[in-house]
């Protein structure tokens, strides 16, 4: 048997019709007269409504200055002291008139103070629930981003406890409890929790949004004054925000409702969904609405779609988990149903409007 073979070098010649990859390219001129530019099949600048139905998720708005909170707190303390001094003076004057009047005033003041304390406690608990929903949403997004199984299990447990009073989630909570320890990836567990628990709530939320949009479109079509339209749209939007928050476990109080409404408006401002411009009107007309409805009913449909936009923003704001496994609802989910509803109600609405005018 011979010894080991000595290493040898081999030279590979490049093919004659190909240029070596490391060879410098010779400069050359391009004749502009014969250059042909082939346009793309789809011009993205002409497709103005590609993402109109599904606005991007809103980023949290930057917190403003704390001077407003300091002012409101100081003003509240001053008002409380003024009310206390007025109550003390009133009780003293009643004691000077008659003892039983003084004791009656003391009893009424105690009852009023106890009721105020209970109201403030309920408002604080409602604000705490809203803060817990927002914290749960941020925690779920962080668990999916880092694929943390421990954080995902905590998210699943908190979500189950948050919506435990909703009967639609009973089957999903049982399925999630059975599969909770079998899933290793944290992101998959959060998506499973969203699919099993939030899917039936999302369906109910879409029904609530569509019903509110239908009521707004019908009332707008028969109302004789624009002021009535604005008032009813605001009333229906506020009621829709509160119902969606209660559906997902928020249950806001009075202060919590104002905070939630501010968050929804901030969401609309960030996503640009509150603007109803010519493109949206053209989209409505493009679905054949102008051929079937009158101008007043068309205005009602536009107001109804505006209510649907507010509902979508509120749904994404009060939802305890971000949209990951399930599709975010868009305007196309409500447009066809609302236009068909307006077409069915067109004769009745026209007759009601005629009676109102006469």
N, C-alpha and C positions, 0 to 999 in steps of 0.2 A: 504494500500500500504506500503510495507516494506521500510526501509531506504536504503541509498546508499550502494553498494557492496564494500567491502574492497578489495584493490589491493592484488593480489596473484602472486607468481612466479612459473613458469613451467620449468621443465628441459626437453630438447629434446636430446635424446640419438642418437649418430651418427650411421649410418648403419654399419653392421659388415663387409661388403665387401669393404668399402671405408675408406680411411685414412682421419682423420680430417685435414683441410687445415693448421692449425697452428701446427700440430705435426711435430717434427723433423724427417728428413729422415735418415735412418740408412745407414752408408757407406757400399758400396759393390764394388766388383771388376768386371771388364768387361773382358771377354775372347776375346783377339784380334784375335784369330784364327777363331772364328765363327762370327766376326763382318762383316756385309755386307753393303757396301756403294753403294747406287743406284745413278748413275750419272744423272744429269739433262738432259732433252730431248734436250735442246738447249744450247750449250756451247757458252757463250757470247764472249769468247776469240777467237773463230774461226769465228765469224761473224764480219769480218772487215769492211763491207760496210753497216752496219745498219744505220748509220747517215751520210754516205758519201754524200748523195744527198742533205741533208738540213743541212748546217753548222749552228752552233749556232750563235745568233746575236752577233756582235762585241761590246765590251765595248770601250768607248772613250779612245784614247791613251793619255798617260800622256804628258803634255806639257813640252818641253825641256827647256833648258836655254835660257835666253833673250839676251845672248851675241851676238848671230848671228843677231838678229834683230837690236841691237845697232850698230853692225859693218856695216850692210847694210844701216842703216839710215845715219850714219856718212859718209860712202863712197858716198852715193847719194847726200848729201849736198856738198861734195867736188867736185863731178863731175858737179853739177849744178853751183857752183861758177866758175869753170874753163870754162864752156860753156858761162857763162855771161861775164867773162873778155875777152874771145876770141871774142864774138859778139861786145862788146864795142870797142875793138881795131880795129875790122874790119870796124865798122861804122865810126870811126874817120879817118881811112885811106881813106875811100871812100869819105868823106867830103873834105879831103885835095886834092883829085884828081878832084872831080866835085861835085857841090851841088846836082844835080839830082841823082847821084849815092848814095850819102849819104841818101837822103830822100827815095830812093827806098829800100835801106837796112833797114832803120827804118820801112817802111811799111811791108816788108817781115818778119822782126823780130816780129812785133806786131801780124801779122796773125799767125805765128808759135806759139807764146806764147798763143794766144787765143785758137788755136786748141789743144795745150797741156793741157790747163786748162779744156777744154771740155772732153778730153780723160780721164784725171784724175778724173773728176767728175763722168763720166760714170763708171769707174772702182770702185770708192768708192760706188756708188749705187749698182753695181753688188755684191760687197762684203757684203753690207748691206742686200741684198736679200738672199744671201746664209746663212748669220748669222740668219736672221729671220726664214728661213726654219728649221734650226737646233734648234732654240729656240722653234718653234712650235712643233717639234717632242718631245723635252724634256717636254714641257708643257702638251702635250697629254698623255705622259707616266705617269706624275705626277698626272694628273686628273683621270686616270684610277686606279692608285694605291691607291689614297685617296677617290675615288668615289665622287669627288667634282662636283656638278651640275653647279655651277657658272663658274668654270674654264672650264668645258666641253662645255658650251654654247659659251664661248669666243673662244675656240679652233674651234668650228664649224663655227663661224663667220669669223675667220681669214682664215680658210681653204677655205671657199666659196669665199672670196675676193682674195685669192692667185691664184686659178684656174678659175677665172671668165672668162678669155679669151679663155678657152678651150670649144668648142661647145659640146664635149661629156659629159660634166658635167652639162649641163643645166637641164636635167630632174632630176638628183640627187640633185642638189641644190634646185629645187622647192620642191621636196619631203621632204628634210631636213628642209626647211623653214616652211612647213606645220606641221611637227611633232616636231619641236624644243621645243615648250613649253609643249608638252604632255608627255615627257619622264622625269621622276624624277631622275633616277639614272644617275650619271655622266659618269660612265664607259659604260653604254648602249648607251648613246648619242654619245660618241666618236666612239664606234663600228658602230653605224648607219651611222655616217658621213663617216667613212672609207668604208663601204659597198656601200653607195649610190653615193659617189663622186669619190673615188679612184678606184673602181672596173673597170670602162671603161678605165681609164688611165693605170691600171696594164695590161689590155689586150693589149693595144697599145705598152706598154713597152716590153712585151714578144715578140710581133711581130718584134719590132726593134732589139731586142737581137738575135732572130732567123735569121733574114735577114743578120745581120752582121756576124753571125757565118757561114752562108751559103757562103757569099762572101769570107770570109777568107779561108774556106775549098777549094773552087774552085780555088782561085788564088794560094794557096799553092800547089795544085795538078798540075798546069800547069806551075808554075814559074821554070826557070832553075837554079836559084841561091838561096842559103839559106839566103843571105843578103836581097834579094827581099822579101822573106817570113817575115823576122823580121821587115823590114820597113813597109810592108803593115799591119802586125798585130798591130804595134804601131799606125799607122795612123787610122785604123779602130776602135781600142779601144778608141783613143782620140775622134774621131767623135761620137762614141756611148755614151761616157760619157757626151759630150756636148748636144746631142739630148735628152738624158734621163733627164738631168737637165732642159732643156727648156720645156720638156713635163710636168714636175711637178711644173713649175712656178719659177724655179731658175734663168734662163737666165744669166749664168756667163759670165763675160768678160775675158780678157786675164789673169789678176792676179787671178781672181776667178776660172778660169779653172785650173790653176796650183795648187791652194789650194784644189780644188775638186779632182784633180788627186792624190794629196798626201793623202787625206782622203780615197780614194778608195784603194790605195796601203796599207794604214794602216789597213783598214778593211780586205783586203786579208791576210795580215800578221797575224792578230789576229785570224781569222777563219781558217787559214791554207789552204784556197781554191786555193792558187796560185800554190801549189805543184802538179805536175803531175807525179806520181810515177808509179811503176809497178802495183799497185792495180787498178789504173785508166785505164791503158792500158789493163789489164786483163778484166776489166769491158767492155771496148770497144769490145775486141775480143769475150767476152761471148755473145754479141748480134749478133754474126754471121757476123761481119764485115770482118773478114779475109777470109771468104769463098766467098765473093762477090767482094771485092775491091782489088786493087793492093797495094803494100807497099806505093807508093807515095800518093795515095788517102787516105789510112789509116792515114798517117801523116797529110794530110789536115783535116781529121775529128778530129784528136786530137787537132790541132791548132784551129779549129772551136769551139770545146768544151772549150778550154782555153779562147777564146773570150766570150763564154757564161758565164763562171765563172766570168770574169771581169764585164760583163753586170749585172749579178745578184748582185755582190757587189756594183756596181754603183747605181743600182735601190734601194737597201736598204739604201745607203748613201744619195741620193737626195730625197727620199720619205718623204713628210712632216709629215706622221704619221707612227708609228711603226706597224708591222704586228700583229694584234690582232684578228679581226674578219675574215680576209682573210688569206689564206694559203700562206706562204712564198714560192716562186718558187724555185725549185731544179733542179739538173742536169737531172733528169729523164724526166722533162717537155720538154727538148730539144734534148735528145739523140736519141729517135726513129725518130723524124722528120728529124734530121740532117743525120742520117745513111740512111734513105730512099731517101733523096735528093742526097746523094753521090752515092747511087746505081743507081739512074736514070741518073746521069750525068757521070757515069763511062766511057761509050764508047766515049762520046764527049771529055771528059778530056784526055783520053788516046790518041785519035787522035790529039788533040791540042798539047799535050806534044811531040808526035812523030814529028809533023811539026816543033815545036820549036827547037828540037834537031838537025833536019836535016837542 
